[in-house]
Amino acid sequence: MRREQLNDLPDLLTVEEFRRQAWIGRSAAYELARTGAIPVVRLGKLIRVHRSALEPVTNDDQPRRTHGNPRAS
């Protein structure tokens, strides 16, 4: 994800939106939120992830990683 794309996202993302942008699994995303490893806002039962949590995964220099077995190449 590029920085321009990051700025186009809303300030608060659902966990599902966050995990798709970060290319991580659902369980991993909820674990990051549960442990406080990413900035979240809790609104009752709703959990929203702050867009800034995606900054470590933005990289303008490298191509986007694809899913799949890296050893299969």
Summary of the structure (lengths in Angstrom):
residues: 73
radius of gyration: 13.2
end to end distance: 23.1
largest distance: 45.5
contacts: 156
relative contact order: 0.23
helix: 47%
strand: 16%
